[in-house]
Amino acid sequence: MPQHNDFILTLSCPDRTGIVYRVSGLLFELNGNILDAQQFGDEQTGRFFLRVHFDLPPGMDGETLRERFAPLAQEYGMQWEIHDARRRARLLIMVSKQGHCLNDLLFRTHSGQLRADVAAIVSNHPDFEPLARSYGIAFHHLPVTPENKAQQEQRLLELVQAERIDLVVLARYMQILSENLCRQLQGRAINIHHSFLPSFKGARPYHQAHTRGVKIIGATAHYVTPDLDEGPIIEQDIERVDHTFEAQDLVQVGSDVESLVLARAVRSHVEHRILLNGNRTVVFR
C-alpha cells in the first residue's frame, strides 16, 4: 500500500483572477494530486475562500511545502494554513452537569466516527469523572468561584498548552469565560447553546419555552468570543414540536439537537472546513 502524504490547504484573500490557477499550478509543480477542492467568492466582502485536500510524493514535508507556498500567499495577500491531513486533532472538553454532549463526543471519537482524540475533560463539578475514567481520559475537577476564577482559568490554559490541545469544546459548560480567556482561545474554542436565546434566559429554558408553547426546538454552535453567545456561527439545526410535548419532552429533543449540532461543528473544525469571513463563517461540506 502506498504511504499517504496528504495535506489540507485553507486560504482566504481579496478576490481576483488567477487564484485557483496559481494554487493548482504550484501543486502540479510539486507533483501533487488534488483529492478535493471547494471554493467560494463573497461578492459582498470581495473575498475569496478556498479549501484544497491534496497529496504529494513521499518525502515532501509540511515545512518544505509551506516554504514553497509562502511567496504565492504573500503575492495575493492570503490568510492561509496548511495542515497534515493524517494528524488527529486533540480535544479538551469542558462540561458541567449536563452530559449529553460530552457522552456523544466521547462515543464518536472512541468509535472512530469523529477523527479526533479527547485528551482531557475539565469540569466545575465531579459528576462525570467515572465516565471519563471508563474511557481512560484524564478528568480535571476545577470548581469555579468568584474568588478563584482567574486561578482556575490559568490552570485551564496550562492544560491546553501541556496537552497540545487543538480545540476546546464547551459541551454545556455552564460558566462564563473571562474576556482574557476568550481572547487566548480565539478560533480554537466552540460553544453549544439552545436556540431560545435571548428570549428565554437563565435556568430551565426548556420549561420556559413549554410555558410559552414554542413550536421549534433548535441549537447553535459557534466560536467563543468575549461577546457572550455571539461568536461566529458554525452550525445550527431545529426540530419541530407541538402541543403534545411536555417540558421534559422538550428537554430530550433539545439534548438530541444540541449533541448533533455540536458534533457537526467539531467535525467541521477538525477537518479544517471552516474559514472566518468577518463575523460569519464559510463552512465547506
C-alpha positions as CSV (number, residue, x, y, z in Angstrom):
1,M,0.0,0.0,0.0
2,P,1.4,3.4,-0.9
3,Q,2.0,5.7,2.1
4,H,-0.3,8.7,2.2
5,N,1.2,12.1,2.3
6,D,-1.8,14.3,2.1
7,F,-2.4,17.9,3.3
8,I,-5.2,20.4,3.5
9,L,-4.7,24.0,2.4
10,T,-7.2,26.6,3.5
11,L,-7.0,30.3,2.5
12,S,-8.8,33.5,2.1
13,C,-7.8,36.6,0.3
14,P,-9.1,39.5,-1.8
15,D,-10.8,38.1,-4.8
16,R,-9.0,38.4,-8.1
17,T,-8.4,36.4,-11.2
18,G,-5.9,33.5,-11.3
19,I,-6.0,32.3,-7.6
20,V,-7.1,28.8,-8.4
21,Y,-4.9,28.6,-11.4
22,R,-1.8,29.6,-9.4
23,V,-2.5,27.3,-6.5
24,S,-3.2,24.3,-8.7
25,G,-0.2,25.2,-10.8
26,L,2.1,25.2,-7.7
27,L,0.7,21.8,-6.6
28,F,1.3,20.5,-10.2
29,E,5.0,21.7,-9.9
30,L,5.3,19.7,-6.7
31,N,3.8,16.6,-8.3
32,G,0.8,16.9,-6.2
33,N,-2.6,15.4,-6.8
34,I,-5.8,17.3,-5.8
35,L,-8.2,15.0,-4.0
36,D,-10.9,17.5,-3.2
37,A,-11.3,21.3,-3.7
38,Q,-14.1,23.7,-2.7
39,Q,-14.2,27.5,-3.2
40,F,-16.4,30.4,-2.5
41,G,-16.3,34.0,-3.7
42,D,-18.2,36.5,-1.4
43,E,-19.4,39.4,-3.6
44,Q,-20.4,41.4,-0.6
45,T,-16.9,41.4,1.1
46,G,-14.9,40.9,-2.1
47,R,-13.0,37.9,-0.5
48,F,-12.3,34.5,-1.9
49,F,-12.2,31.3,0.1
50,L,-10.6,28.0,-0.9
51,R,-10.0,24.6,0.7
52,V,-7.9,22.0,-1.1
53,H,-7.1,18.5,0.0
54,F,-4.2,17.0,-1.9
55,D,-1.4,14.5,-1.7
56,L,2.2,14.8,-2.5
57,P,5.0,12.3,-3.3
58,P,6.7,10.7,-0.2
59,G,9.4,12.9,1.2
60,M,7.7,16.2,0.8
61,D,7.1,17.5,4.4
62,G,4.9,20.3,5.7
63,E,7.7,22.7,6.4
64,T,9.0,22.5,2.8
65,L,5.5,22.8,1.5
66,R,4.9,26.0,3.5
67,E,8.2,27.5,2.3
68,R,7.2,26.9,-1.4
69,F,3.7,28.3,-0.8
70,A,4.7,31.4,1.1
71,P,5.7,33.6,-1.8
72,L,2.4,33.0,-3.6
73,A,0.5,33.7,-0.4
74,Q,2.3,37.0,0.0
75,E,1.6,38.0,-3.6
76,Y,-2.1,37.5,-3.2
77,G,-2.4,38.8,0.4
78,M,-3.6,35.4,1.6
79,Q,-4.5,34.3,5.1
80,W,-3.6,30.7,4.9
81,E,-2.8,27.5,6.7
82,I,-1.5,24.1,5.7
83,H,-2.4,21.1,7.8
84,D,-1.3,17.5,7.8
85,A,-4.5,15.6,6.9
86,R,-3.3,12.5,8.8
87,R,-2.9,14.2,12.1
88,R,-5.7,13.6,14.6
89,A,-6.9,16.7,16.4
90,R,-6.6,16.8,20.2
91,L,-9.7,18.0,22.1
92,L,-10.3,19.3,25.6
93,I,-13.9,19.0,26.6
94,M,-15.5,21.2,29.2
95,V,-18.7,20.2,30.9
96,S,-20.8,21.0,34.0
97,K,-23.8,18.8,35.0
98,Q,-25.5,18.1,31.6
99,G,-23.6,15.3,30.0
100,H,-25.4,14.6,26.7
101,C,-23.0,16.5,24.5
102,L,-20.0,15.0,26.4
103,N,-21.3,11.5,26.1
104,D,-22.0,11.9,22.4
105,L,-18.5,13.3,21.6
106,L,-16.8,10.5,23.6
107,F,-18.7,7.9,21.7
108,R,-18.0,9.5,18.3
109,T,-14.3,9.8,19.0
110,H,-13.9,6.4,20.6
111,S,-15.8,4.6,17.8
112,G,-13.9,6.4,15.0
113,Q,-16.9,8.4,13.7
114,L,-15.0,11.6,14.6
115,R,-11.3,11.8,13.7
116,A,-10.1,13.3,16.9
117,D,-8.8,12.3,20.4
118,V,-10.1,13.6,23.6
119,A,-7.0,14.4,25.6
120,A,-8.7,15.7,28.8
121,I,-12.1,16.6,30.3
122,V,-12.5,19.6,32.6
123,S,-15.5,20.3,34.8
124,N,-16.5,22.5,37.6
125,H,-18.4,19.5,39.1
126,P,-17.1,16.0,39.8
127,D,-20.2,14.2,38.3
128,F,-18.6,12.8,35.1
129,E,-15.3,11.6,36.5
130,P,-16.5,8.0,36.3
131,L,-17.5,8.4,32.7
132,A,-14.1,9.9,31.9
133,R,-12.3,7.1,33.7
134,S,-14.3,4.5,31.7
135,Y,-12.8,5.9,28.5
136,G,-9.3,6.2,30.1
137,I,-9.4,10.0,29.8
138,A,-7.9,12.4,32.4
139,F,-10.6,14.3,34.3
140,H,-9.7,17.6,35.9
141,H,-12.1,18.9,38.5
142,L,-11.8,22.7,38.6
143,P,-14.5,24.2,40.7
144,V,-15.1,27.9,40.0
145,T,-16.0,30.6,42.4
146,P,-15.7,34.4,42.0
147,E,-12.6,34.3,44.2
148,N,-10.7,31.6,42.3
149,K,-12.0,32.1,38.7
150,A,-8.8,33.7,37.4
151,Q,-6.7,31.0,39.0
152,Q,-8.8,28.2,37.5
153,E,-8.7,29.7,34.1
154,Q,-4.9,29.9,34.3
155,R,-4.9,26.2,35.2
156,L,-7.1,25.6,32.1
157,L,-4.6,27.4,29.9
158,E,-1.7,25.4,31.3
159,L,-3.6,22.2,30.5
160,V,-4.3,23.4,26.9
161,Q,-0.5,24.0,26.5
162,A,0.7,20.9,28.2
163,E,-1.7,18.6,26.3
164,R,-1.1,20.3,23.0
165,I,-4.8,21.0,22.6
166,D,-6.1,21.9,19.2
167,L,-9.7,22.6,20.2
168,V,-11.6,23.4,23.4
169,V,-15.2,22.2,23.3
170,L,-17.7,23.7,25.7
171,A,-20.1,20.8,25.9
172,R,-22.8,22.5,28.1
173,Y,-20.2,24.1,30.3
174,M,-22.3,26.5,32.4
175,Q,-19.6,29.1,33.3
176,I,-19.0,32.4,31.6
177,L,-15.4,32.6,30.4
178,S,-13.5,35.8,31.1
179,E,-12.7,38.2,28.2
180,N,-9.0,37.3,28.6
181,L,-9.6,33.6,28.3
182,C,-11.8,34.1,25.3
183,R,-9.1,36.0,23.6
184,Q,-6.4,33.4,24.5
185,L,-8.6,30.7,22.9
186,Q,-9.8,32.7,19.9
187,G,-10.5,30.5,16.9
188,R,-10.0,27.3,18.9
189,A,-13.0,27.1,21.3
190,I,-16.5,26.1,20.3
191,N,-19.7,26.5,22.4
192,I,-23.1,25.0,22.1
193,H,-26.4,26.5,23.3
194,H,-30.1,26.2,22.8
195,S,-31.8,28.4,20.3
196,F,-34.1,30.2,22.8
197,L,-31.6,33.0,23.4
198,P,-32.3,35.8,24.0
199,S,-36.0,35.1,24.7
200,F,-35.6,32.5,27.5
201,K,-32.5,33.3,29.6
202,G,-31.3,31.7,32.8
203,A,-32.4,28.4,34.4
204,R,-34.8,25.9,32.9
205,P,-35.1,27.5,29.4
206,Y,-37.0,24.5,28.0
207,H,-39.6,24.8,30.8
208,Q,-39.9,28.5,29.9
209,A,-40.4,27.5,26.3
210,H,-43.0,25.0,27.2
211,T,-45.0,27.6,29.1
212,R,-44.9,29.8,26.0
213,G,-45.9,27.0,23.7
214,V,-42.9,27.0,21.3
215,K,-43.1,25.0,18.1
216,I,-39.5,24.8,17.2
217,I,-36.5,23.4,19.3
218,G,-33.1,24.3,18.0
219,A,-29.4,24.7,18.8
220,T,-26.4,26.8,17.7
221,A,-22.7,26.0,17.8
222,H,-20.3,28.9,17.5
223,Y,-16.8,30.1,18.2
224,V,-16.3,31.5,21.6
225,T,-15.7,35.3,21.8
226,P,-15.8,37.9,24.6
227,D,-19.3,38.7,23.3
228,L,-21.4,36.1,25.2
229,D,-23.1,33.6,22.8
230,E,-22.5,35.9,19.8
231,G,-19.4,34.4,18.2
232,P,-19.3,33.4,14.5
233,I,-21.9,30.7,13.9
234,I,-20.7,27.3,12.7
235,E,-23.7,25.0,12.7
236,Q,-27.4,25.1,13.6
237,D,-30.4,22.8,13.4
238,I,-34.0,22.5,14.5
239,E,-36.7,20.0,15.4
240,R,-40.4,20.8,15.3
241,V,-42.6,20.1,18.4
242,D,-46.3,20.6,19.2
243,H,-48.8,20.9,21.9
244,T,-48.5,17.2,22.9
245,F,-44.9,17.7,24.2
246,E,-44.4,18.1,27.9
247,A,-41.5,20.2,29.2
248,Q,-39.4,17.0,29.7
249,D,-40.0,16.0,26.1
250,L,-38.6,19.4,25.0
251,V,-35.6,18.8,27.1
252,Q,-35.0,15.4,25.4
253,V,-35.4,16.8,21.9
254,G,-33.2,19.8,22.8
255,S,-30.5,17.4,24.1
256,D,-30.5,15.4,20.9
257,V,-30.3,18.6,18.7
258,E,-27.5,20.1,20.8
259,S,-25.5,16.9,20.6
260,L,-25.8,16.6,16.8
261,V,-25.1,20.3,16.1
262,L,-22.0,20.3,18.4
263,A,-20.7,17.1,16.8
264,R,-21.1,18.6,13.3
265,A,-19.3,21.8,14.4
266,V,-16.4,19.9,15.9
267,R,-16.1,17.7,12.8
268,S,-16.0,20.8,10.5
269,H,-13.3,22.3,12.7
270,V,-11.0,19.3,13.0
271,E,-11.4,18.6,9.2
272,H,-10.4,22.3,8.6
273,R,-13.6,23.1,6.8
274,I,-14.3,26.5,8.5
275,L,-12.9,29.8,7.4
276,L,-13.8,33.1,9.1
277,N,-15.5,35.7,7.0
278,G,-15.7,38.7,9.3
279,N,-18.3,37.8,12.0
280,R,-19.6,35.0,9.8
281,T,-18.1,31.7,8.7
282,V,-17.6,29.8,5.4
283,V,-18.2,26.1,6.2
284,F,-17.2,23.8,3.3
285,R,-19.1,20.5,3.3
